[in-house]
Amino acid sequence: MAGRGDDAARALERFGVLCYDAVNHIIMHEGNANMNKEIISFLIKAKQSTYASKGGETASSRKKSHDLMYRDANYMYYDTYLGGSKFAGEEALWISENPYWCMNYAGRVIGDHFSGDFFERSAAPRA
């Protein structure tokens, strides 16, 4: 039987660590398996459609913040962050206009030649 570490490794390989946090929360704390799959699918699509593909930009919610939004039916995903090479932010999910989930993140770029463009390639749907 696969353990939590195996789940984390698979999620990190496929979706990135930020999505794993969402997937882990939903799997561990919610009971409706069909809804879980729908939410996870939505979060993956939202992340692919916003930061990973440089899409979904919306009006800044705070001075010098970068805000990204994605909607589909009753779901809304919102990502807001501050900074560039050093950054902090929050991702959130609303269902039917009600807050359902959020997480905070922070980090920094450690490579001199790092480009966020790699997200576009890694987040592309796999065949």
C-alpha positions as CSV (number, residue, x, y, z in Angstrom):
1,M,0.0,0.0,0.0
2,A,1.4,3.4,-0.9
3,G,2.1,5.7,1.9
4,R,1.7,9.4,2.3
5,G,5.3,10.0,1.1
6,D,4.5,8.1,-2.1
7,D,1.5,10.3,-2.6
8,A,3.6,13.4,-2.1
9,A,6.2,12.3,-4.5
10,R,3.7,11.6,-7.3
11,A,1.9,14.9,-6.6
12,L,5.1,16.8,-6.6
13,E,6.2,15.2,-9.9
14,R,2.9,15.9,-11.6
15,F,1.5,19.1,-10.1
16,G,4.1,20.8,-8.0
17,V,4.2,21.2,-4.2
18,L,1.5,23.9,-4.0
19,C,-1.1,21.6,-5.5
20,Y,-0.1,18.7,-3.3
21,D,-1.0,20.7,-0.3
22,A,-4.5,21.3,-1.7
23,V,-4.9,17.7,-2.8
24,N,-3.7,16.4,0.6
25,H,-6.1,18.6,2.5
26,I,-9.1,17.6,0.3
27,I,-8.3,13.9,0.4
28,M,-7.5,13.8,4.2
29,H,-10.4,16.0,5.4
30,E,-13.4,15.7,3.2
31,G,-15.7,12.8,2.7
32,N,-17.4,13.0,-0.7
33,A,-15.1,11.3,-3.1
34,N,-16.9,12.5,-6.3
35,M,-16.7,16.1,-5.1
36,N,-13.0,15.6,-4.1
37,K,-12.2,14.5,-7.7
38,E,-14.1,17.5,-9.1
39,I,-12.4,20.0,-6.8
40,I,-8.9,18.5,-7.4
41,S,-9.6,18.6,-11.2
42,F,-10.7,22.2,-10.9
43,L,-7.6,23.2,-8.9
44,I,-5.3,21.6,-11.4
45,K,-7.0,23.3,-14.3
46,A,-7.0,26.7,-12.4
47,K,-3.3,26.5,-11.6
48,Q,-2.5,25.5,-15.3
49,S,-4.6,28.5,-16.5
50,T,-3.1,31.1,-14.2
51,Y,0.5,31.3,-12.9
52,A,1.7,28.3,-14.8
53,S,0.6,29.8,-18.2
54,K,0.9,33.5,-17.3
55,G,-2.9,33.8,-17.6
56,G,-5.8,34.9,-15.5
57,E,-4.4,38.3,-14.4
58,T,-6.9,40.5,-12.6
59,A,-6.9,43.8,-10.8
60,S,-4.4,44.1,-8.0
61,S,-6.0,43.7,-4.6
62,R,-3.2,45.4,-2.7
63,K,-0.4,47.8,-3.6
64,K,2.1,46.0,-5.9
65,S,0.3,42.6,-5.6
66,H,0.0,40.1,-8.4
67,D,-3.5,38.7,-8.6
68,L,-4.7,35.8,-10.7
69,M,-8.3,34.5,-10.9
70,Y,-9.9,31.5,-12.6
71,R,-13.6,30.6,-12.7
72,D,-15.5,27.6,-13.9
73,A,-19.2,27.1,-13.0
74,N,-19.6,27.4,-9.2
75,Y,-15.9,27.3,-8.5
76,M,-13.5,30.3,-8.2
77,Y,-9.8,30.1,-7.7
78,Y,-7.8,33.2,-6.6
79,D,-4.0,33.5,-6.2
80,T,-2.5,36.7,-4.8
81,Y,1.2,37.2,-4.2
82,L,3.8,39.9,-3.4
83,G,7.4,40.0,-4.6
84,G,9.4,38.5,-7.4
85,S,12.5,36.6,-6.6
86,K,11.4,36.6,-3.0
87,F,7.7,36.1,-2.7
88,A,4.7,35.3,-0.4
89,G,1.1,34.7,-1.3
90,E,-2.2,32.9,-0.8
91,E,-4.3,30.7,-3.0
92,A,-8.0,30.2,-2.2
93,L,-11.0,28.3,-3.5
94,W,-14.6,29.4,-3.3
95,I,-17.5,27.2,-4.1
96,S,-20.9,28.9,-4.8
97,E,-19.4,32.2,-3.6
98,N,-18.4,30.6,-0.2
99,P,-14.8,30.3,0.9
100,Y,-13.9,26.6,1.0
101,W,-10.1,26.3,1.1
102,C,-7.0,28.4,1.2
103,M,-3.3,28.1,1.8
104,N,-0.4,30.5,2.2
105,Y,3.0,30.1,0.6
106,A,6.4,31.8,0.6
107,G,9.7,31.2,-1.2
108,R,12.6,32.5,-3.1
109,V,14.4,31.9,-6.4
110,I,17.8,30.3,-5.7
111,G,19.1,29.9,-9.3
112,D,20.7,32.8,-11.2
113,H,19.2,31.6,-14.5
114,F,15.8,30.6,-13.2
115,S,12.8,31.5,-15.5
116,G,9.2,31.0,-14.5
117,D,8.6,29.9,-18.1
118,F,9.4,26.3,-17.1
119,F,5.9,26.2,-15.5
120,E,4.3,26.6,-18.9
121,R,6.0,23.4,-20.1
122,S,5.6,21.4,-16.9
123,A,2.0,22.3,-16.3
124,A,0.8,21.4,-19.8
125,P,-1.7,18.6,-19.8
126,R,-0.1,15.2,-20.4
127,A,-1.4,12.9,-23.1
